[in-house]
Structure formats: C-alpha cells, structure tokens
Amino acid sequence: MDHKDIGVTEASLTPNRRTVMLGALALAALPRRAGAADVAHIQRLSPAFDRMVVPDARISVVASGIRWAEGPLWVDDGRYLLFTDPPANIIRRWQTGCVVTPFLSPSGTAGTDPKLVREPGANGLALDHQGRLLIANSGGRSIDRFDLVTRRREVLVDRYRGKRFNSPNDLHVACDGTIYFTDPPYGLTDGDASPLKEMPVNGVYRWTPGGAVDLIDGTLTRPNGVALSADETRLYVSVSDDVAPRIMVYDLDKTGLPRRSRVLLDAKPMRVGGAPGLPDGMKVAHDGTLVCSVPGGMMFLSPDAEPLGLISNGGPIANCAFGERGRALFLTANDRVLRVPLRAGWQDRGRPA
C-alpha cells in the first residue's frame, strides 16, 4: 500500500469529516452505566468491526487484584501470557486452566527509594527474534534482555549520550532486531522535577543491534505506547498528555528513521464527560488496524484513523496484546487483565502475537 493510503494528515481531513470522527469518538468514550456483573462492554462503531470482534463476545477476567496491570505479552512457545505490575515490581504469568503465578520478582530494580522512584518494576514487554524477553525496565531505567530458558538477564542500553534514561515505558521490535522505545518520566516520583532525571527530554528512541542509539523525537511531553505498522513504514507513538492527548505517526525512511510526523488522532475531544484514561499502549494488527488505548477504553482504528469499535469497562485500559494465535486480545485494565475473543482468521495466525 502506498504511503498516502495509510494514516491521516490534518490537511487531508475535511472539517465535516473531522467533526464526525471526533464526535463519534467522544460519544463512544463516555463512561457506561453498566451492571455490577458486567466485565466490559463492546461497542460497534463501524460494520468493519464485525470481522474483528463478535459484538456479543463474552469477555472474561483472567487476573485481578493487581496494583496496576501493564505490559501484556503472549508467549506462543509455551502458550502463556505475561503481564507486568510496575509499582509492585513483578511480572506475572497466566495460562488457560491455571492460576496466575509470579514469573519474575523483582521485575525491575530492587531496593529503590519510593521517595525517588514511583514505579520500580518492569513496564512494557516484547520478544526478540530469538525468543528472549525484552523488558522496558522503568525502575532500572534501561532496556533489558532476559533469557526465558537460562533466566540470565542483561542490560542492553541505559544511556543516551552519557545520560541515564528517565524510565523506559514501552517497546517494539522491528524485523531486523531494532528496538523502538519510549522514555517518559512516569517511573520517577517527581516526574520532570525529579533529582534523578538526567535527560533534558522525554524521548522516543531506537536501539540497533550494533549498539547505536538514536533519538527519534525529543519534543513530546509524555511519550508512552509505541508500535510499528506491519510493513514497518510507520511508527505510532501515543502521547499521554493531560492537555494534548494524541497519537502520533511517523513516516520512516529505508533506514528506519523518521522523514516526517503528524498527529494521527487528537484524543482531547474523547475526554468529554470525564472518560477515564489517556492514550497509552497499542498494537497493530496484520491488516493495519490500530488497537490503542484512548480515553474511555481500547479503540480499534482503521489505518486512516476511522473509529471501528470500542471496548470499555468503566476505567482506564492501559495496554493490549494479541494472543492464542490471533484468537484473543488481552487487555490490562487497571487492577485486572481481560480476555476478549476475536474472530477466527482476522489477525494473521502466522504473525507473532
């Protein structure tokens, strides 16, 4: 697909079309007065959503009692789900028919001072192409690699131009092993005012297997979730800014560096009525559909940012992960993890979850 067919520029949206789109998002994001027995609510915003999620699909809770659920990752070799709890400094594991068990503790760094470090644990997770776990180590302020067999852990990168990262939050692995990651100050107790903060920016970076680190964007206030398009020509970054919440898209050149950037989705209108949450974690399906956290829940967006569907549970939903060979979507929703069944055949089963 040609570049001009993917994504939306501000100039390409007519005022009427933009108003309709943002109005639909705002209405969809309003909190739903659901019964106490309801786990979550699926809202269809486009007929195209029917090929992804069954509207009356039964959403189940696979884990609860979590301080702040984040970083879901399906490990196909073993058929289990990992998810993080950054303030509790632990990674947990869930498998069908089994109870939730601790997987790695501490998941980040032990012995941190809570007056300085708010989130000592791991946040985002990914797998490299050798099946090793990659960890956005918020407390350790680094990107780590963890061997699932030997349980050996090593720091891949913790500095840019000699300065320590703030608190790496999320990451995505490209086909060539390059890692794109975000570095907001959320893990530091005082955020931008923290005495630990060395970086003058809250950046989006890339690390290459040769060890080089590039700053992709140093202008964002709160970079958060990050994902590549299936063809790796575009990089998506969510910005969890209270004043200007949005999702950015970067057109990448052949070397994987940005040629230009623009706002794909302005999420500010979605906060109408006090919809909970901000743009956060995201994943891109094989067909280009962006599944992303927004105020009000988890939104399915077409490649040109048209709203297709919304999953809401009355609170913030921080992140998501495809799993079970594309048959399920896992959501980290505040103090719990949800499982949403997907239409068979929609998400490419041959693509890593």
ZAMARGU-4260 file (C-alpha; in steps of 0.2 Angstrom, whole numbers, plus 5000, padded with zeros to 4 digits):
<rodrens>
0) 5000/5000/5000 | 5007/5017/4996 | 5011/5029/5009 | 4997/5041/5005 | 4985/5027/5008
5) 4990/5025/5026 | 4987/5037/5040 | 4978/5054/5041 | 4986/5071/5039 | 4977/5086/5046
10) 4976/5093/5029 | 4968/5078/5022 | 4953/5078/5034 | 4939/5090/5029 | 4931/5100/5044
15) 4915/5090/5042 | 4923/5073/5042 | 4935/5078/5056 | 4919/5084/5067 | 4910/5067/5063
20) 4925/5057/5068 | 4929/5066/5084 | 4911/5067/5089 | 4909/5048/5087 | 4925/5045/5097
25) 4918/5057/5111 | 4902/5048/5112 | 4910/5031/5112 | 4922/5036/5126 | 4908/5041/5138
30) 4908/5030/5154 | 4894/5017/5153 | 4882/5014/5167 | 4884/4995/5167 | 4878/4982/5180
35) 4889/4976/5193 | 4891/4959/5184 | 4897/4967/5168 | 4915/4964/5165 | 4917/4975/5149
40) 4906/4982/5135 | 4909/4981/5117 | 4903/4995/5106 | 4902/4993/5087 | 4906/5010/5078
45) 4908/5003/5060 | 4902/4987/5051 | 4920/4983/5048 | 4922/4979/5066 | 4911/4964/5064
50) 4925/4954/5056 | 4936/4958/5071 | 4926/4955/5086 | 4909/4947/5089 | 4898/4961/5097
55) 4891/4949/5110 | 4908/4941/5113 | 4910/4935/5131 | 4924/4945/5139 | 4932/4936/5154
60) 4943/4941/5168 | 4959/4931/5169 | 4968/4940/5183 | 4963/4953/5196 | 4969/4961/5212
65) 4984/4969/5203 | 4990/4986/5208 | 4992/4992/5190 | 4992/4980/5176 | 5003/4983/5161
70) 5014/4976/5148 | 5004/4961/5142 | 5014/4949/5131 | 5008/4932/5124 | 5022/4919/5123
75) 5017/4907/5109 | 5031/4894/5114 | 5023/4889/5130 | 5006/4896/5127 | 5005/4908/5141
80) 5003/4927/5145 | 5015/4938/5154 | 5010/4955/5161 | 5018/4967/5172 | 5014/4977/5188
85) 5026/4991/5188 | 5023/4998/5206 | 5023/4981/5213 | 5039/4976/5204 | 5033/4960/5197
90) 5029/4950/5181 | 5015/4938/5182 | 5011/4923/5171 | 4994/4916/5166 | 4989/4901/5157
95) 4972/4893/5152 | 4966/4882/5166 | 4980/4888/5178 | 4981/4900/5192 | 4991/4916/5190
100) 5008/4914/5196 | 5024/4925/5199 | 5036/4924/5185 | 5049/4937/5189 | 5052/4947/5205
105) 5059/4959/5206 | 5055/4963/5188 | 5064/4979/5188 | 5076/4985/5202 | 5076/4981/5220
110) 5079/4992/5234 | 5074/5009/5226 | 5068/5023/5237 | 5050/5026/5234 | 5053/5045/5238
115) 5063/5045/5221 | 5056/5030/5211 | 5037/5028/5209 | 5037/5013/5198 | 5052/5001/5202
120) 5046/4987/5191 | 5046/4982/5173 | 5033/4990/5161 | 5032/4986/5143 | 5037/4968/5137
125) 5042/4961/5120 | 5051/4946/5112 | 5066/4947/5101 | 5068/4936/5086 | 5077/4923/5096
130) 5063/4921/5109 | 5071/4931/5123 | 5061/4943/5133 | 5064/4961/5131 | 5060/4972/5146
135) 5056/4991/5147 | 5064/4992/5165 | 5056/5008/5172 | 5065/5006/5189 | 5081/5001/5182
140) 5080/5015/5169 | 5085/5003/5155 | 5080/4991/5141 | 5085/4973/5147 | 5085/4956/5139
145) 5080/4941/5149 | 5083/4923/5143 | 5067/4913/5146 | 5077/4897/5147 | 5093/4901/5157
150) 5084/4916/5166 | 5100/4926/5163 | 5097/4945/5162 | 5107/4959/5154 | 5106/4977/5151
155) 5105/4982/5133 | 5105/5000/5134 | 5103/5013/5149 | 5110/5029/5142 | 5110/5041/5128
160) 5125/5052/5125 | 5131/5048/5143 | 5115/5052/5152 | 5103/5040/5160 | 5086/5037/5153
165) 5071/5043/5163 | 5060/5027/5165 | 5058/5017/5149 | 5040/5013/5146 | 5036/5003/5131
170) 5045/4995/5116 | 5043/4987/5099 | 5055/4976/5090 | 5057/4978/5071 | 5061/4963/5059
175) 5080/4967/5059 | 5081/4967/5078 | 5080/4986/5080 | 5071/4991/5096 | 5060/5007/5096
180) 5056/5013/5114 | 5048/5027/5124 | 5056/5036/5139 | 5043/5046/5149 | 5047/5051/5167
185) 5032/5041/5174 | 5043/5030/5184 | 5051/5044/5194 | 5041/5050/5209 | 5043/5069/5205
190) 5042/5066/5186 | 5051/5080/5176 | 5056/5088/5193 | 5065/5073/5199 | 5083/5075/5205
195) 5086/5058/5197 | 5081/5065/5180 | 5097/5067/5168 | 5088/5068/5151 | 5083/5086/5146
200) 5069/5077/5135 | 5056/5064/5137 | 5061/5054/5121 | 5057/5041/5108 | 5072/5031/5104
205) 5078/5017/5094 | 5092/5005/5098 | 5100/4995/5084 | 5108/4978/5086 | 5125/4986/5084
210) 5123/4996/5100 | 5119/5013/5092 | 5105/5023/5100 | 5096/5037/5090 | 5084/5050/5097
215) 5068/5049/5086 | 5058/5063/5094 | 5063/5074/5109 | 5048/5086/5108 | 5034/5075/5116
220) 5029/5079/5134 | 5023/5061/5138 | 5028/5048/5125 | 5020/5031/5130 | 5014/5017/5119
225) 5024/5013/5103 | 5021/5001/5088 | 5026/4999/5070 | 5015/4996/5056 | 5015/4978/5049
230) 5026/4984/5034 | 5037/4994/5046 | 5035/5010/5036 | 5026/5019/5050 | 5029/5021/5068
235) 5015/5025/5080 | 5018/5034/5097 | 5004/5038/5110 | 5006/5054/5120 | 4998/5053/5137
240) 4997/5072/5139 | 4983/5078/5150 | 4981/5094/5140 | 4985/5087/5122 | 4982/5068/5122
245) 4985/5061/5105 | 4993/5048/5094 | 5007/5052/5083 | 5013/5044/5067 | 5030/5045/5059
250) 5034/5040/5041 | 5050/5031/5041 | 5064/5030/5028 | 5073/5014/5022 | 5085/5016/5037
255) 5070/5016/5050 | 5072/5035/5054 | 5058/5047/5053 | 5055/5058/5037 | 5040/5067/5044
260) 5027/5066/5058 | 5010/5072/5061 | 4995/5069/5073 | 4985/5054/5068 | 4972/5056/5081
265) 4968/5070/5093 | 4961/5062/5108 | 4956/5078/5118 | 4938/5078/5112 | 4936/5060/5119
270) 4938/5066/5136 | 4921/5074/5136 | 4911/5069/5151 | 4926/5063/5160 | 4930/5047/5150
275) 4944/5038/5160 | 4962/5036/5154 | 4973/5043/5141 | 4982/5037/5125 | 4993/5023/5131
280) 4998/5005/5125 | 4994/4999/5107 | 4996/4985/5095 | 4995/4985/5076 | 4986/4970/5068
285) 4992/4962/5052 | 4979/4971/5041 | 4984/4988/5048 | 4971/4990/5061 | 4977/5000/5076
290) 4971/4994/5093 | 4975/5008/5105 | 4971/5014/5122 | 4961/5030/5122 | 4951/5040/5135
295) 4936/5028/5138 | 4944/5011/5134 | 4953/5002/5120 | 4949/5008/5102 | 4950/4999/5086
300) 4955/5012/5072 | 4957/5009/5053 | 4974/5014/5046 | 4966/5031/5041 | 4960/5034/5059
305) 4942/5030/5057 | 4934/5023/5073 | 4929/5005/5071 | 4925/4999/5089 | 4927/5002/5107
310) 4930/4990/5122 | 4926/4999/5138 | 4925/4994/5157 | 4922/5010/5166 | 4940/5013/5170
315) 4957/5015/5161 | 4963/5001/5150 | 4982/5003/5148 | 4988/4991/5136 | 4984/4976/5125
320) 4991/4960/5117 | 4986/4948/5103 | 4987/4930/5109 | 4982/4912/5106 | 4987/4913/5088
325) 4976/4928/5085 | 4961/4921/5093 | 4961/4933/5108 | 4965/4950/5113 | 4971/4953/5131
330) 4968/4970/5140 | 4977/4976/5155 | 4963/4986/5163 | 4969/4995/5179 | 4968/4981/5193
335) 4964/4966/5181 | 4968/4958/5165 | 4954/4954/5152 | 4952/4942/5138 | 4942/4946/5123
340) 4939/4933/5110 | 4942/4938/5092 | 4935/4932/5075 | 4945/4917/5069 | 4956/4922/5054
345) 4956/4941/5057 | 4973/4943/5065 | 4986/4934/5055 | 4990/4917/5064 | 5007/4916/5056
350) 5012/4933/5064 | 5020/4933/5081 | 5007/4938/5094
</rodrens>
